[in-house]
């Protein structure tokens, strides 16, 4: 368990025992119950989270109270309300546990400290930020070019386990379609598969 | 002119003359005529570009040949087909000049060299990547939650000069609406404003 953080970082940069000890002391561990909130809209955003186990949703509630899902975060994902976290403003998004979830927590001050003191960690976070940026651009492209059916099939292909772990109503909020449209896609897909 | 790169970088990190000279030697300057391509679909992606003057569009052509606009890049913007550039794969996007455009060019090898040799530059690119990631997330949110009219008004608010510089057919491809829908929004808006 304790070593997940090190394994995760060392997929990008190698750390000495001393360097890892320095990095590790800036992280705390937190447990969230299914349904619990790690980030609550309008509250301060204290941490960026790295998921150890479990599943989170990053959501926006519009004026009518309808929930829109920006992303799902599972094992090995970093997630927070980044604009609010970086600018030390209250959250405009919420981060909620879909399953019982265990996370590492890193404050902005700690993030800045470990980046400044250890270039390897600045390099690690640059890699992560670039990948996050590319994944977001891919999602923009799928909104511009793909039909709801194609977006559904992209999720099937890229995150197959998500379909087992996420209730259909949440998947619809992620794809930006109604629950009825999703049920139709689901039925058609199973018919094709069978 | 020559100093734009330095001014741009020093909005984030201060460089000594020696450090700037080291960074500067990794950039070349290129001129693109209106209509010219900096990145051509299926060709190698040699550079990330920083716009000195002019205007670019990053586009995806779908199977039917229809053009979808992922972003407009103007003065002070960095742009490339990032997934292709980082992975040294052929482009799946095109980057085209909407106006006569002047850019700095940076190869992936040079990017990696200046990041490795100068932590300040790794820090600079981390800031840029984080901002790019946040801007993309904002755009995803606007696809999930905003009507075409609201997306149009967001552009009016955030990039007012874009409306003067970009033909309406391109703006429609950026907003993900038909040209007819955009004309209706445009007329309604001018009526409200008048």
Interface residues (C-beta under 8 A of the other chain):
Chain A: X60 X62 X68 X69 X70 X82 X83 X86 X115 X116 X119 X122 X123 X125 X126 X129 X130 X132 X133 X134 X136 X137 X138 X139 X140 X141 X143 X144 X145 X176
Chain B: X60 X62 X68 X69 X70 X82 X83 X86 X115 X116 X119 X122 X123 X125 X126 X129 X130 X132 X133 X134 X136 X137 X138 X139 X140 X141 X143 X144 X145 X176
